[in-house]
Amino acid sequence: MLSEGGGASHIRRFDSRFLLPRLPSTAVLVGALAGWRDALLAAGVEPVAPERARPEDTVFALNRDADAALALGAAQVVLLDSGAGRRRVVAVPDLHSPRVLAPTGHRAAARYAVGTWTVARNRAGRVRQATAALSVGAGFAPPRLPTLRLAGRAAGPPAVVVAAASAAGVPPGGGWFYTAEGGAASKRSSFFLFAPGAGRPTAVAKFARLPGRLPSFGREERGLAAAATAGAAVAERAPRALGCTDVGPHHVCVQSAVPGANLELILRGPAPRARKVGLLEALAEWLVDVASETSGPANRAGDERGRLRRQLAAVLPAEAFGVLDRVPTVFQHGDLAGGNILVDGDAFMLVDWEWATEHGQPLWDLLHFALHALPLLDGADWTAPSLRALFDGSAASSGLLFGWIRRMAKALALSEADVGGLALLCWARHAAVTSQVRAEAGAGAGAGAASRLGTLPVETALELWRSDPDFGSGWTRWA
């Protein structure tokens, strides 16, 4: 089950190393885990043959090979597919590419992880989810969830958790759980930290799955600083930076935790459409308010808009940039996809501020948010036909989008020509950022990692705006 080929593309199966009290620099693979060797190498961990095992090595094995693994005498042993029972770590959805790793026994943390970071699509699924959350919190791994077991002599919380708690001032002894971004091996992982007795996470520690410091860390540090000084409407929706530290070769940045469920999971889940629409309306209204409160003259963003012109000069004609000379600047989050919006009851918060800027472009956050959220509201996905329907007015949620655009256009005194031109620039800029992220992913984990990001919705939207006569700078279906 866990023996197929590896490399950077399969490094997520090796995420269990972050659960250990000491990050391994060497590892022994016991049994049918030969495909893991390349994943170890991609992570900067040296594979060691079982016959040369030393106490300081970390051993990974299937549970059926537990006797052979434990006989090596290593201080740290990870046993995969360890079955139901106590003292396990549950993996959601699986051990190959876990989105969540939650230890049984930490009641609040385990219930929060399983109950908030997973989605049930029907009533039976919600019952299973609630039952699983209670079981994991009580210390038992349900039979339906894959598990691993941490064995050996070494004990204690993960090394990243200990260092992050110290950096953030979180008292020791609370719970934790691990989450991972999908996609390329170079994406970030996170630990959510709970103070003793707390029912919600206090802090979140972000770090790179691969050794080193990702460029995104510096960008997010600047983005959070921009959010903190942009006014109350923005600052109250952003986490606070709590400090950074290093754990072995991994750079760790700690922020205040943002409670709530991922908006994308909510939109894909069974909540009534009216509930989903209410959440989206609230966020769109907030975007209009932020744009109104932070708007400033076009010349305020001379450097930013100059860089934008240079970056996109190869893909857009010179006349496409004329709109920048006549529209105001606004604060911009820069990446309002559903996964970066967390919902807690009727409230919401935003995470991943690495592309935030004080002097951004009007409508961009609103369009990017709608592009990612509204197809999911309609039960569709991000295919070219569904996106075309959304923007040409034939999708069920097109009326929502058009109403939002009209409200923001009125608030900022944007003309019909401004809206179409801003949309074209929006998709081109986000597509350029996607290319940049792909390049960073390839630099960290090989060209294959970059290609696995796939075609993103902004790239599909850009193709519509550049090739379809119904769109482009003259797009007025919204008016």
Summary of the structure (lengths in Angstrom):
residues: 479
radius of gyration: 23.6
end to end distance: 54.4
largest distance: 73.5
contacts: 1688
relative contact order: 0.09
helix: 47%
strand: 18%
